[in-house]
Amino acid sequence: MTGGHEATAHVHAALRREASLARLLLDAARLLGETLEPQRVYERFREILADAVRYDGLIVSSYEPSDHSIRCDYAWADGQTLDASTFPPLQLNTEGGMQSQVIRTGRPFLTNDVAGHVAGPGVYYDTDGSGKLRKVPDEGPTDAQAALMIPVKHEGVVVGVVQLMTDHGAYTGDDLDLVEGLVGQMAAAVRNARLHEERARAEAREAAAQAVAAEREEAVRVLAAVGDAVVFVAEDGTIRYRNPAAAELGADDLDWQAIGARIGAPAGTRATLPVDVNGRELWLSFVAVRTTDGVVYAFRDVTQDRELDSAKSDFIATVSHELRTPMTSVLGAAMTLLRDDIDLAPEQRQELLEMIARQAQRLAHVTEEVLLANSLDRGEIHVERAEVDVDRVVRDAVQIQLPGAELQLRAATATADRDRLQQVLLNLLENATKYGGQHVLVTSEDRGDMVRIAVTDDGPGLAPGEQQRVFEKFFRADPQMVHSPPGTGLGLYICKELVERMGGRIGVDSHPGRGATFWFELPR
């Protein structure tokens, strides 16, 4: 019977591995499909791999069957993205070579003895984070101990190879299966990105041909059908043609001669530039094609993509900062309690235990805010709409968060979610406690068909520019987090999202040095 239990356990373990792999591949397909730039696809592929398989080097190469050449498209080593153009092209080795073997056979390759393989026939290079290439073993031994090589295929034909190398440890068959699945997702995303680039160039060329060969009305109809914004700019910088998408992006207000100079000599040139459009900075991705009479630009707005990358960086920096201090305190206190070489008085032990409790509560609060913000972004938060006694909820929240606050309550009822309303009030009161001064005033009043609740402090206030951004995710007036109190920068963002989901609106009135009033309104 023991053998039967072991077999069942093995089956269950295999099913769990398959389910985990399936989830990873689904997430990878979603993340890799969110970008239409090949280099960004490679970067996201590397980030996904980092959570699944250890490696110290990653190289993505393409294979051209017409001349049997192998060229590096992307390279990363020791924490640095390298310039792929510095890697010399290689010729397919018909007898040896690990990479050539993968191309010849179309099958993946795993070795935990890289040094033994590079001693055989073939040309091998090693590199580090500086990008310096060494021919091995002629110029010294390789640092790599193990390698995984996966073929990149299109319609059954090998078109490239993905190489993973590690200087420590070994790879397994499970690692090979996982990476092989991720490579398939990456290859599909890169093909889509390249097809998109080619489509944009083709549409720009078609638009240019139509602009030269046909009358203006015919050209406008053609350009209007193009999804990306397209303009045809004459040599003097004036716009000869533009499609509706270009008009919506403010093409008429752009300095096209300056844009052309920043892009350079356009011949299918691609560039992403920050451009001022009616006082707002947008990041536009351009493809420029020169014609006999001017230049055709196909472009699209990629501002949200860059903002997403920026938000990701802000998230990592903010959460890392907020977790580091309480985790250090908890660890230090716990290690002190565990020491057997010192005698702690009961009062000292109690203080250390209280410190652990406080910091653990702070960690829990950070985690709850991050999870709630994520649920709001995903639309997973359900908001009830019912009649609520506003003043009673205000009193309860003040009693919990800030019993010393002054109250001036003159509101009746509002349509809201009682728990979410209390959550908004607790966040605003916590914000007033951290950033305000000595006195906090909480008011409520009826305003026609709305009920307004406000929290006023006598703190340093907010500059006009900060008032526009204070409800953004992760925004902090002190971006380096040197002088500002602890916090994730999510509290006011959560307030805004919850208030708007209850059918209301939120804002702030403030003058530097004269405190701030955070208010929100809900329907009666």
BELQUISUL-V778003 format. One record per run of one state. SS is the DSSP state (2 for helix, 1 for strand, 0 for the rest). FROM is the first residue (numbers start at 1). LEN is the number of residues. If there is no record, write none. Layout:
SS_FROM_LEN / SS_FROM_LEN
This chain:
0_1_1 / 2_2_31 / 0_33_5 / 2_38_13 / 0_51_6 / 1_57_8 / 0_65_4 / 1_69_9 / 0_78_2 / 1_80_3 / 0_83_1 / 2_84_3 / 0_87_3 / 1_90_2 / 0_92_6 / 2_98_8 / 0_106_3 / 1_109_3 / 0_112_2 / 2_114_5 / 0_119_5 / 1_124_4 / 0_128_5 / 1_133_4 / 0_137_9 / 1_146_9 / 0_155_2 / 1_157_10 / 0_167_6 / 2_173_41 / 0_214_2 / 2_216_9 / 0_225_4 / 1_229_6 / 0_235_4 / 1_239_4 / 0_243_1 / 2_244_5 / 0_249_2 / 2_251_3 / 0_254_2 / 2_256_8 / 0_264_3 / 1_267_11 / 0_278_2 / 1_280_11 / 0_291_3 / 1_294_8 / 0_302_1 / 2_303_36 / 0_339_7 / 2_346_33 / 0_379_7 / 1_386_4 / 2_390_12 / 0_402_4 / 1_406_5 / 0_411_2 / 1_413_4 / 0_417_1 / 2_418_18 / 0_436_4 / 1_440_8 / 0_448_2 / 1_450_8 / 0_458_6 / 2_464_6 / 0_470_21 / 2_491_11 / 0_502_3 / 1_505_6 / 0_511_5 / 1_516_8 / 0_524_1
